[in-house]
Amino acid sequence: MKVKCVICDQIEDIPDDSPEAKKLRNRPIHTYMCDICKQRIEERTNERIATGNFHLYRTIKKDDEW
């Protein structure tokens, strides 16, 4: 399956039977990002976390006793 990175527009080939290919086929809202872009985003995110000014807002899950 040929896929295109949403950030750098690089076209790559992934196996048709891989879980990632199945996600892309069945749910068009899922997007593909190449390994280089993933690594670059991870590095920059870790740099922002290290500064102390990065806040990750997550929803607080309440335990339901039901």
C-alpha positions in Angstrom: 0.0 0.0 0.0 1.4 3.4 -0.9 0.9 6.1 1.7 1.9 9.8 1.9 3.2 11.5 5.0 0.9 14.4 6.0 3.8 16.6 7.0 6.6 16.2 4.5 4.5 14.6 1.6 7.0 11.7 1.3 5.5 8.7 -0.4 6.3 5.3 1.2 5.3 1.7 0.7 3.9 -0.2 3.7 2.8 -3.9 3.7 -0.9 -4.4 2.8 -1.4 -6.8 5.8 0.1 -4.5 8.4 -2.2 -3.1 11.2 -1.3 0.4 10.2 -2.5 -0.2 6.6 -5.7 -1.7 7.9 -6.4 1.4 10.0 -5.8 3.6 7.1 -8.1 1.6 4.8 -11.0 1.3 7.3 -10.9 4.7 8.9 -10.0 7.5 6.5 -9.6 10.0 9.3 -6.4 8.3 10.4 -3.4 9.8 8.8 0.1 8.4 8.0 3.3 10.0 9.3 6.7 8.8 8.3 9.3 7.7 10.9 11.5 10.8 10.3 8.6 13.2 11.1 7.5 11.1 14.1 11.0 11.2 15.5 11.4 14.9 14.9 8.1 15.7 16.7 9.0 13.4 19.6 12.4 15.2 20.0 10.9 18.6 19.9 8.1 17.7 22.3 10.6 16.3 24.8 12.6 19.5 24.5 9.4 21.5 25.3 8.7 19.2 28.3 12.2 19.7 29.6 11.7 23.5 29.7 8.9 23.2 32.2 6.5 25.4 30.2 4.7 22.5 28.5 1.4 21.5 29.9 -0.4 18.5 28.7 -4.1 18.9 29.3 -5.8 15.5 29.8 -9.3 14.8 30.9 -9.6 13.5 34.4 -11.4 10.2 34.5 -13.6 9.5 37.5 -14.0 6.0 38.7 -17.6 5.0 38.3 -18.8 2.5 41.0 -21.6 1.5 38.8 
